[in-house]
Each structure stands twice: as structure tokens, then as C-alpha cells.
């Protein structure tokens, strides 16, 4: 593996989940300014092809990349600001597995996404009396929504 790919792998696996190619490239060039955007994009494609990462679409038109975890997890996604929280739940995973078993389906993956409006956006909307999409929700000149990622565990198992 080249040193540039190694840097990209390290940055991807040490970063917050749900990064865009642009966000990962920004992180990578802080580590090695010689790494081109296309090298980051091709390496992310490779990470996904070998099963260590996957593309995520949260309905905002932006492709994000997530690490593959050994335990299925879900996402809580705010459709206003783009914030995303991961959650792990053995109960939900078992329920989905049971339903698949009942149907005779051998699952290859689970996708658990809950999309709505987060508390912060609802509070901002209430405070201004206006639709929070009218407020400054832009993270850059490109108009990308601000993104915040957290990981929560609702299973009681304690972590990833």
C-alpha cells in the first residue's frame, strides 16, 4: 500500500463517521498536502469495495461514507441541519433478524434510518418563529448543511 493510501485509510478510520469525500480530503491534506482529491475518492471507493466502508444516503443529496461495523447500527438523521447520530440496539437487530427468519430471508445487511427534525432545529424554529431552513444552515459556500455526528448505544451493551 502506498503511503498516500495509508494516510487516507488512517484518516478515514480515525475520523467521525459519515464523512463526505470533501470532508475526508480536507482532513487528509492537513496530514499530507500532496494528496489529491481524486486519490481520496479512489481510495474511498476501494475501502467500500473491500467491505470496510459503505456509502450512505440520508436524503439530502450528499453521499457520505461510513465504516462498516461488526454490529448493525442505525442512524437518526435531521433533515434540516444534516446532523446524524448512530445508535446500536441489540433489540432492534434481533427483531429484524427474527422477521427475516420468519420470511425465509437471509439478510446481507440491515438499514435502520430514522429521519426527522432534531431538537436543536425545532428549538431554533420555535425561537425565531420561522422555518429553520431559512436560517444560516450553510457550512460552506457550496451550501452543504452543517453536519454533526454522534454515536449512542441504546442496547445497554456499551459501545461499538
N, C-alpha and C positions, 0 to 999 in steps of 0.2 A: 504494500500500500504506500502511495506517495505521502510525503509529509503534509502536503496541502489537504489531501483527503483525510488524513489522520486528524488534522486541526478541525476540519468540518465535522467529522464524527464526534470528536470531543465536545465541540461547541453544541451540537445537536443534543447529545445525551446529557449534558450538564445544564442545559437551558430549561426555561419554563416550557411546559407543554403547549401545543397549539401555535407554533410559530409559522409565519409566512416565510417564503423564500427570502423576501426583502429583509425581514427582521433577522433571520439567521445570517444573511450576508453582512448586515451591519455589525453583528456580533463577531463574525469571523474576521472582517477586515480590521477590527481592533486588535486581533491576535496576530494577523499577518496581512498587511495591506496589499500584498501582491496577488491575493486570491480573487479571481474574477467571479462575477455573478453567475456566469454560465457553469463554472466549476462547482459552485454551491448547488445550483439547480440539478446538474447531472449527478452529483453525489447524493442528494436527497432522493432522486429517482432510484439510484442504486440501493440506498437504505430501505426503500419501500419494496423493491424487487426481491431483496433477500429476506423480507419478512420482519425487519427490525423497526420499521416505521410504517405509517399509513396516512393517506390523505384524509382530511376531514372537511366536510362542507356543512357550515352552520346556517345556511340560508341567507347569508349577507353578500354572496357573490365573491367571497375571498376564500382561496384554498389555503388551508393550514395543514401542518404536518404534526403528527403525534407519535410518540414512542409506543410500540406495542408492549403491553404489559402481560404478565403471566396470568393475571386475574382480570376478567372482563370488568370494564368500568363504564360509567355513564357520564353525560355532560349536561350541565344546566347552563343554558345559553340565553343571554339577554339580547333581544332583537333590536334594542335601541342603541346601547353602547358597545356591544360586542364582547362584554366580559363573559368568561367561561369558567365554570368550576367543574372539576372532575369529582365524581363520587364513586365509591366502591360499596357494593351491597351484596353480601352472600345470599340474602333472602331473595332479592330480585333475580339474581343469576340462577338460583335454584328453581324459582318459579318458571323462568324462561326455559330452562333445561327440561323441567317436568312437562311443560306444554309441548316442547319439541318431541320428547319421547312419546307422548300420547298421540302425536300426529305421525310418528314414524320418521321424523326428520332428524338427520344427523347434522347439527349446526356446525358451520365453519367459523362463524363469528356472531357476536351479539352487538347490536347497535342500540344504545339507550340514550336518547336525547330529549331533553325537556326544554322547550323554547318558550320564552315569555318576556316579561319586563321585570328587571331586578328592583330590589327595594330602593337603591340609591336613585335610579331613574324615576321611579314612582314618587319618591320624596321630592326630587327636583321639579317634577311636573306639578306637584301639589303646591310647592313654594312659589313657583313662577306663574301658575295658573295657565301656562302654555304647554303645548306639546314639547317634550324634551328633545325631540328630533330637531326643533328649531334652535336649540341652544348649541354652543360650540362643542360638538361631539367629534370634531376632526382631530386626528392625531398627526396629520401632516398635510402638505399641500395637495397630496393625492386624494384627500377626503376619506382616508381609511378610518374606520371607527376606532376609538380607543379600545385597547384590549388588556384585560386583566385576567390572569389565570390563577386559580387556587385548586388545591386538592383536598377533599374532605372524605372521611370514611364514616359511612353510616351503618357499617356492618358490625361494629364492635371488635373487628379483627385488628385494628390499629395500624393502618398504613398500607403502603403499596407492596 
